[in-house]
Amino acid sequence: MAKGNLPDFLAQALDDHILNPDSYFRGLLNAIFTFASAIWDLWYPLLEPVIEGITAWLRDSPNIVASGSIIVFGILVWRILSFFQRLVAWGTRMVFKLTLMAIIAALASMAYQRGIDKTADDVMNVAGKLYAGLLVAAEFWIGQYNTYSQQQKQAQLRQQRMSGSAYGGASYQEKYGQRNYA
């Protein structure tokens, strides 16, 4: 009988259905092992030369084994980093969901304590301030974008003047050649 930290009913079930030689599980396990042994006995004489050839080839060329080991190590590292990436993504999603739930709980608590009308006024006040802040940020960004675009246009005009192509003619160096003052 199975002893240890198991409860009595579980130990009895383990004895009756798993460890008993006449149980269905043991018969099924015995049939699977008998079938696998028969397949192994049939195929081993055919596969033995192939297996011997592969092991001899690997023994004679250690670079392939080293390369395979490096590839397996790289795949293992990739899987571990992929796991950590999924873990961080899950944690981030959880934090954002908890933050949203906290905001909703705070609004519900505020509505319960102050009433719907005052809560709606407070929410509209905060939303108005956020909207005004976004407008200021958008205006600043558009101003910076326009400044950068103007600087780019001026740089292109300077480049065209230096090459002479802005006036449709040849550049100074093309017209008069290189001056040599030495």
Backbone torsions as a table, in degrees:
resi	resn	phi	psi	omega
1	MET	NA	143.6	179.7
2	ALA	-72.8	128.1	-179.5
3	LYS	-119.9	172.4	176.9
4	GLY	129.6	-141.7	-175.8
5	ASN	-88.9	5.0	-178.1
6	LEU	-78.6	147.5	172.6
7	PRO	-65.8	159.3	-175.6
8	ASP	-60.0	-42.4	-177.7
9	PHE	-66.7	-34.4	179.3
10	LEU	-73.3	-38.6	176.9
11	ALA	-64.1	-39.6	179.0
12	GLN	-66.5	-41.6	178.7
13	ALA	-65.1	-38.1	177.9
14	LEU	-63.9	-43.4	178.2
15	ASP	-64.9	-41.8	-175.3
16	ASP	-73.0	-38.2	-169.6
17	HIS	-108.6	-18.6	-177.2
18	ILE	-114.7	-51.4	-173.2
19	LEU	-84.8	-17.9	-179.7
20	ASN	-68.9	126.9	-178.9
21	PRO	-63.4	-21.7	-179.2
22	ASP	-94.0	4.5	-177.6
23	SER	-75.1	159.7	179.3
24	TYR	-62.5	-41.4	-179.4
25	PHE	-60.7	-45.2	180.0
26	ARG	-66.0	-38.2	177.3
27	GLY	-64.3	-41.7	178.3
28	LEU	-65.3	-43.7	178.3
29	LEU	-62.5	-41.9	178.4
30	ASN	-63.2	-40.9	179.0
31	ALA	-65.2	-40.5	179.5
32	ILE	-64.3	-45.9	-179.8
33	PHE	-66.4	-36.5	177.7
34	THR	-64.9	-42.8	178.7
35	PHE	-65.1	-43.1	179.3
36	ALA	-64.6	-38.4	178.3
37	SER	-65.8	-40.0	178.4
38	ALA	-65.0	-41.3	177.7
39	ILE	-63.8	-43.2	179.5
40	TRP	-62.6	-43.8	179.1
41	ASP	-64.1	-31.9	179.5
42	LEU	-75.8	-43.9	-172.5
43	TRP	-91.0	-20.2	-175.5
44	TYR	-60.9	-44.5	178.4
45	PRO	-61.7	-29.4	179.4
46	LEU	-79.2	-35.9	-176.3
47	LEU	-89.8	-13.4	-176.9
48	GLU	-59.3	-45.8	177.9
49	PRO	-63.2	-35.8	179.5
50	VAL	-66.9	-44.4	179.6
51	ILE	-64.3	-42.0	177.7
52	GLU	-63.4	-40.9	178.6
53	GLY	-63.6	-42.2	179.8
54	ILE	-66.2	-42.9	179.6
55	THR	-67.1	-37.7	176.6
56	ALA	-65.1	-41.0	-179.9
57	TRP	-64.4	-42.0	178.0
58	LEU	-67.9	-35.1	178.9
59	ARG	-68.6	-35.4	-179.0
60	ASP	-80.3	-16.7	-178.4
61	SER	-129.3	85.5	-178.3
62	PRO	-69.8	-18.1	179.2
63	ASN	-64.6	-34.5	179.7
64	ILE	-67.9	-40.3	178.4
65	VAL	-64.9	-42.1	178.8
66	ALA	-64.7	-42.4	178.3
67	SER	-63.8	-42.3	177.4
68	GLY	-62.5	-39.8	178.3
69	SER	-64.5	-40.2	178.3
70	ILE	-65.1	-40.9	179.2
71	ILE	-64.8	-44.6	179.0
72	VAL	-63.1	-40.4	177.8
73	PHE	-63.9	-41.9	178.1
74	GLY	-63.4	-40.8	177.9
75	ILE	-65.1	-39.8	178.8
76	LEU	-63.0	-44.7	178.7
77	VAL	-63.8	-41.7	179.0
78	TRP	-61.0	-42.3	179.1
79	ARG	-64.9	-40.5	179.5
80	ILE	-65.9	-44.4	178.4
81	LEU	-65.4	-36.4	176.4
82	SER	-63.5	-40.0	177.0
83	PHE	-62.0	-45.0	-179.8
84	PHE	-65.8	-35.7	177.6
85	GLN	-63.7	-44.5	177.4
86	ARG	-64.3	-37.2	179.3
87	LEU	-64.5	-43.0	178.9
88	VAL	-66.5	-41.0	178.5
89	ALA	-63.4	-41.5	178.0
90	TRP	-62.9	-45.0	179.8
91	GLY	-62.2	-40.4	179.1
92	THR	-64.6	-44.7	177.1
93	ARG	-60.0	-41.7	-179.4
94	MET	-64.0	-42.7	-179.9
95	VAL	-63.4	-42.5	179.4
96	PHE	-66.6	-39.4	177.3
97	LYS	-64.9	-42.1	178.5
98	LEU	-65.0	-37.0	177.5
99	THR	-64.3	-44.2	178.1
100	LEU	-62.2	-42.5	178.5
101	MET	-64.2	-37.4	178.5
102	ALA	-65.9	-39.7	178.6
103	ILE	-65.2	-43.5	179.0
104	ILE	-63.8	-42.1	178.4
105	ALA	-64.0	-39.4	179.0
106	ALA	-65.3	-41.5	178.0
107	LEU	-65.5	-40.7	178.6
108	ALA	-64.7	-41.0	178.4
109	SER	-64.9	-41.5	179.1
110	MET	-65.3	-40.8	178.6
111	ALA	-64.9	-37.3	179.8
112	TYR	-68.3	-40.8	-176.2
113	GLN	-78.5	-41.9	-171.5
114	ARG	-100.7	-18.2	-176.8
115	GLY	100.4	160.7	-175.4
116	ILE	-68.4	-41.7	-175.7
117	ASP	-64.2	-49.4	179.9
118	LYS	-66.3	-36.7	178.6
119	THR	-65.1	-41.4	178.2
120	ALA	-63.3	-40.9	177.2
121	ASP	-62.2	-43.7	179.5
122	ASP	-63.7	-42.9	-180.0
123	VAL	-64.1	-42.6	179.2
124	MET	-66.5	-35.4	177.3
125	ASN	-63.8	-47.8	179.4
126	VAL	-64.8	-41.9	179.1
127	ALA	-62.7	-38.8	177.5
128	GLY	-63.8	-41.2	178.7
129	LYS	-66.2	-40.7	177.3
130	LEU	-63.4	-41.0	179.1
131	TYR	-63.9	-42.2	178.7
132	ALA	-63.8	-41.3	177.6
133	GLY	-63.4	-40.1	177.1
134	LEU	-64.7	-38.0	177.6
135	LEU	-63.5	-42.6	178.5
136	VAL	-62.3	-44.4	-179.8
137	ALA	-64.5	-39.7	179.2
138	ALA	-66.6	-41.1	178.5
139	GLU	-63.1	-42.4	177.6
140	PHE	-62.0	-45.0	-178.1
141	TRP	-63.9	-42.9	179.3
142	ILE	-64.1	-40.2	177.3
143	GLY	-62.3	-44.4	178.4
144	GLN	-64.6	-38.3	179.0
145	TYR	-64.5	-43.3	178.9
146	ASN	-64.4	-40.9	177.5
147	THR	-60.3	-45.4	-179.9
148	TYR	-64.6	-41.7	179.2
149	SER	-62.7	-40.8	178.6
150	GLN	-63.8	-42.5	177.7
151	GLN	-62.3	-38.6	178.7
152	GLN	-65.2	-42.2	179.0
153	LYS	-64.2	-41.4	178.6
154	GLN	-64.9	-39.2	178.7
155	ALA	-65.6	-37.5	177.8
156	GLN	-66.5	-41.0	178.0
157	LEU	-63.7	-42.3	177.3
158	ARG	-61.3	-41.3	-179.5
159	GLN	-64.6	-39.7	178.8
160	GLN	-67.7	-38.5	177.9
161	ARG	-65.5	-38.6	-179.8
162	MET	-66.5	-34.1	-179.3
163	SER	-88.0	-13.9	177.0
164	GLY	88.2	-3.7	-176.0
165	SER	-78.1	-11.4	-179.0
166	ALA	-71.0	-25.3	-177.2
167	TYR	-102.5	5.4	176.7
168	GLY	80.6	-1.5	-177.8
169	GLY	-114.4	-170.5	179.0
170	ALA	-82.0	159.2	179.5
171	SER	-75.1	169.6	-179.5
172	TYR	-57.4	-43.8	-178.8
173	GLN	-66.8	-34.6	179.8
174	GLU	-71.6	-35.6	-178.8
175	LYS	-72.1	-48.8	-168.5
176	TYR	-109.6	-7.0	-179.5
177	GLY	80.2	178.3	179.5
178	GLN	-79.6	129.2	175.7
179	ARG	-86.9	137.7	-179.9
180	ASN	-120.0	106.1	-175.8
181	TYR	-93.5	3.6	-175.9
182	ALA	-84.0	NA	NA
